[in-house]
Amino acid sequence: MPARKLVIEFIRCFILAYVIAIFLSGHGVSGWMGAAHFGLLLWAGFPVVLLTGSVIWENVPTKVAAIHAGDWLVKLLVIPIILSAWP
């Protein structure tokens, strides 16, 4: 993978983590279970809804959407859990 793409992906994940941190603090989420629940709700409310629309309206293959949904699930579970444990 080209270094440029790795840098862009790092920046994307950093922005995502920053926004999630703001949401976590704004909603008073604490503890890893609360953070995991919050991440699961974010996942169901945003990537799943958007990817479902892509499958229905843009003919994106279901397997491709499932791969992207899995990637987003990991991101939206791991980032809030790490942020909830951050001092």
Secondary structure as UniProt FT lines:
FT   HELIX           3..26
FT   TURN            27..28
FT   HELIX           32..45
FT   HELIX           47..58
FT   HELIX           62..85
//
